[in-house]
Amino acid sequence: MKIKRSPPPPFAFLLRHPAHLIACGFGSGLAPVAPGTFGTLFAWFSYSFLRGWLPDDAAFAVFLLLAFALGVTACQIAGRNLGMADHGVIVWDEIVPFWAVLFMTPETLLWQFAAFLWFRFYDVVKPPPARWFDTRMKNGLGVMMDDVVAAAYTVFTLALFMALFERLA
């Protein structure tokens, strides 16, 4: 099955509205291939900076909630202006949920890499109810929610592996 992808807009699109810049992950979504993966990588690389800026867990949790709410609006505006609710260049929906995954993942490179792989897997596969959000909610909330579901599956999977490794140790 071949998936038809819309070409990315020109770089100038990012500068036409602040929502475009946010929804497109500050340009990471303009990658010519695998923009969702590049958005997730942007999240991974920016996470340490954010945690240094917001080292308190409560402050970071509030930041995540605000980033999610901002994302609903930014993705709605960008999707409308792109003519497609969940255009491939919109990657804020990968960024914020992956920050949440990293927030709940041990701070080792191995666990973070596993989180990255599982998150990308669940984002592509879209297990229930992610596929429902992806196919039925063609708005900013739907765009964000299918990746929140992928994040929840990722955290659950990592917790299972952590429990397994503790039993084996």
N, C-alpha and C positions, 0 to 999 in steps of 0.2 A: 504494500500500500504506500503510495507516494503522497506526501503531504505537500499541498501547495502553500508556499510562503509568500507573503507580500514583501516587496523589497523595502529596506529601511529608508526612512525619509532622509533628506540632506541634514547635515550638521546644524544648519541654520534653524531647523525645526525646534531644536532644544532651546534656542534663545527667544523664540516667539512668545513663550508663556512660561512662568515659573513651574507650572504643573507639568509641562513637557520635560523640563530638566529633571524634576524629581521622578516622574513616572518612568523615564528612560534611564534611571540609575546614573545620573550625571554623565551620560554618554556611554556607559558600559553596555547598554542595550542596543547600541548601533553597530555592534560587532557583526561582520558579514555572515558569520556562521555561529550557530549555537548561542544566541544572545542570552537565553535563560541561564546557561552555564556561566557566561561571562558576568551576568548579574550576580549569580551566587558567589563567584570568585571575588567580585567587588565587595560583597557582604563579608566574606571571610577575611579579606585583607584590611578592611576598614574596622572590623570588630575590635581589634586590640586598641586602636586609637580611641574608639568610643568608650571602651571600658576604662581607659586611662582618664578620659574626660568625665565620665560618670562612674566612678568606682563603687559607689554605694548601690547595692542590689535593688533597693526600693526605687531609687532615682532612675536606674536603668529600666526597670519594669514600667515605670510611668512613661519614660521616653519611648519604649516599644509601643505602648498603647497610643500615644500621640502620633508616632510614625505610622501606625496602622490606620488611624483615622485620617491623617493627612493623605495616606496612600489611596484610600477609597475615593477621595475627591480628586486627587491628581490623576489617578488611573481613569476615572470617569471622564475628565476633561480631555486628557490625551487620547483616549480611545475614541471619543466623539470627533475630535479634530483629525484623527487618522482614518476615520470612517470604518473602524473595526474595534469592537469593545476590548478584545484581548489581543491586539496586534503584538507580534513577536518582539518588537523593540521595547515594549512595556515590561520592565523587569523589577520595578519596586515591589511587586508581589512576590518575587523571589528573595529580595534583599531583606525585608523586615522579618518574614518568617524564619529565614536562615539565621539572622541575628538572634532570634528567640531560641533556635536550636542550639547555637553556640553558647548561649547564656546557661543552658542546662547540660552542657557537654563538658566532660573533664578537659582541662586546659593542656592536654598533650596533643602533639601533632598527629599521632596515630588515631586518637579518638575523633579529632576534628576532621581528619581525612575520611574516616568511616562515616561521620555525619554528613559530609559533603556528598559522598557516593550514595548513601541511602536517600538523602533529600532529593538529589537529581533523579534517582530511580523512581521514587514516589511521585515526583512532579511530572514525570513523563507518563507513568502508568495510570495515574489518577484513580486510585482505589476509592470505593464509596466512602463518604459522599462527595469526594472531590469532583468526580465526573459530573455529578448533578449540578454543582455550582458552575462548572465550566460550560456545560451545555444549556442550562436553563436560566442562569442569572447573567444576562448580558449587560452588566453595569459594573461600576467600580467595586462594589461590595463582592460581587461574584468573582471578579478578577483576583481580588485579594484572598478570598476564602478558600479557593481550591488549593492555594499554596499553604494556607494555615493548616489545612487537613494533611497535606504532605509533611509539614513540620511535625504535626502530632504523631503521625505514623513513624517518622524518623526518631523522635524522642522515645516512643514506645519500643521500637526495635533496638535502639542503643541500650535502653534499660534492660531488655531481655539478655542482650549480650553481656552486659556488665554483671548481671546476676549469674549467668552461666560461668563467666570467668572467675567470679568469687567462689563458686562451688568447686571449680577445678583447682583453685589455688590452695 
